[in-house]
Amino acid sequence: MNKPIVAVFTSLLMIGSAPVWCANSPVGVKVAADMWLPSTKIDNTRRDDANSPVLNLAFEHQLPYLPNVSVRYTNLDADYASYDKFDYTFYYNILERDLMTFDAGISMTQYANSEYKATDGQKYSFDDLTFNWYAHAEISVPETNFDIIGQFEFGDSDGIKSSDVIAGVQYVVPLAEGDLSFRGGYRVIDLEFTDLVTASPNNKMSYVFADGWFLGAQFKF
């Protein structure tokens, strides 16, 4: 396991072992882990499938002006494309009602350990930092514990036009220490490159597309 993954796991374990501290703190913490099962499409050609772990850690508060913060890690490891994707998000709660919440902000996405295999057999990397717009919404189904969830990130910077979209459903179990949510849905990550086309003149386009179902859980305390 590489060092970035070890650091993320360590952070999750440290936060997850501190519910007593959070009970007396104005800061709320959300810890989530998903298993994403994407199918990859490289330059409009379907390739292999992958098993991709996803980890998320968020800090939320009621302090004025300061944004909430979350860190999400996604690992994609396939034959024709692979990367570690770190999303550092700063967001505000724009709307909060009994049946709906809506967050909006910005994300800085760092790609690391990346590899793209072009149709001409050449391999390239895209270890870049990009800027993205971020939004997240949850709509509660009345008189049930079910929520409809949606999230997207969209950006066009540093030669990468990207979108990362999630749609799904979660079931919330209230506990004494916080809320435990079981969730599932569909996730799509679409990357379009301009610099890699230049580096590989035999290609007319450079696309890395991954889509598939995910299952996971989240604990909020």
N, C-alpha and C positions, 0 to 999 in steps of 0.2 A: 504494500500500500504506500502510495507516495506521500510526501510531507503535507501538501495541502489537504488531502483527505484525512490524514491523522489529526490535523489541527481542527478541522470541522467536527470530527467525532468527539474530540476532547472537549470542545466548547459545548456541544450538546449534552455530554455527560455532566459537566460542571453545572450547567443551568438546570438540567433536569433533577439534580440532587438538592436544589435549593428552594422548595416550595414554601418552607417556613419563612425564609427571608422575604420572598415575594408577597406573602400574605400581609406583611406590615410595611410594604413599600408602595409608593405611588406609581411604580413602573410595573406594567403587565408584560408577561413573557409568553410567547407562543413557540412551541417546538413541534416540528412536523417531519415525518419521513414517508416517502412514497417509493413505490417501485413502478417505473415507467417501462412499457414494453413497446418500443417504437419499431417501425419498419422504415428503412432508409431509402431515399431516392436521390441519386447523384447524377446531376446533369440530365434530369428527366428520364433516367433509367432506374427502375427498381432494383435494389441490391438486397443485402441481407438484413436480418432482424437483429435486435440487441436487447439486453436487459440492463436498464439504466437506473441506478439508485439516485434519489433526489433527497436532499436534506435542506431544511429551512429553519431559520432562527430569527425571531422578530421581537423587538422591544417597543412597547407602546406606552404612552403616558398622557397626562392631562395638562402638561405645561404649555403655556401660550407661546406661539411663534416657532418653537422648536419642532422639527419633523420627527415622526416615528422612523425607526430604522429596521431594516431586515436584511439578512444575508441568505442567499439561496445557492446551493451547489448542485449542479447536474453533471453527471458523467455519461458520455456517449462513446461507446467503444465498438466500432464496426469495421469491416474490412476496407471499405472505400472512404470512410470518414470517421474521425474520432476527435474528441475534445473534452476538456474540463471547462465548464461554464460557471463562472462566479458572478452572481447578480447582487450588487450593493444598492439597495433601494432606500430612498428618502421620500416619505409620503405623509400626507395629511388626511385626516378623516373629514371629508367634505360634507357627508350626509349621514346621519344616524337616526333611524326611526325604529319603531317596534318591530317592523317586518322587513327593514332594508337598511343596509349600510353601504357606503360608497367611499373608497379611498382613491386618491390621485397623487401623482408625484413624478419623480424622475429616477432612473436607474443607470448606474454605471456597470457595464458588463465587461468582464475580463475573460478572454479565451486563453487557455493554456494547454500545453501538451497536445496541440492540434495537428491534424494531418488530413490532407485532402488529396485523393488519388484521382487524377484527371483521366479522361477517356483515352488519352494518348500514353498512359502509363506513368507519367511524371507525377511526383509527389511534392506537395507544397504545404506550408504551414501558415496559419493566420492567428498567431498569438497577439491579438490586438485588444485595445480598450475602446469600447463604443459607448455612446450616449443614447438613452432611450426614454421615451415617455411611458408612464406606468399607470394602470388603473386596475382596481379590484372591487368587486361587488358581491354581496350576499343578499339573497331574497328568501325570507322564511316562508314556508308553506303554513298557512294559518292552522292552529290547533294540532300541529304535529311537531316532531323534533327534526324535520327535514329542512334543509336549506339548499337552494340552487346557488351555485358558486360560479363565478366567471372572473378571469384575469387576463390582461394582455400587456405586452411590452412591444413597442414599435420604435424603430430608429433607422437612421440613414447617415452613417458617419464612418470615417476612416476606411472607406472602400467597401463597407459591408452594409447592405440593406437587410434589416432583420425584423422578424416578427416572432413572438412567442405567445401562444394563445392557449388558455385552459378553459374548459367548460365541464361542469360536473355537478354532483350532488353529494351532500354530506349529511350524516345522521349524528346529532349531538346528544351526548349522555352527560347530564349534569352530575358532578361529584362534589364532595365536600371541599376538596382542594382546588377544584377548577372544572373546566369543561373538556371532556374527551370526545373527539369527533372522529368518526370513521367515514372516509370519503373515497369516491372513485369518479372517473370521468375520462375525458379525451384531451390530449395535449399535442400541439403542433409547433415545431420550431422550423422556421423557413429562413435560410441564409442565402443571399445573392451577392456575389463578389464581382467587383470590377477589376481589381488589381490582378487577380489570379487568371483572368482571361488574357490579360496582357502578357503574363508570364508564360502562358501556354498557348501559343498562337494557333495551334490546331483545334482549339476549342472555340465555339461561338458563344458559350455561356459557361458560368461556373455557379452551380446551384448545389447546396447541401440541404436536403429536406428530410425531416423525420417526423413521423406521426404515429400515434398509437394510444392504447388505453393505459390508465394508471390506477393503482389502488394504494391507499395509505391511511395514516392516522395522524391526528394532531392533538396536542394537549395544551390548553390555555389556562394559565394561572396567574 
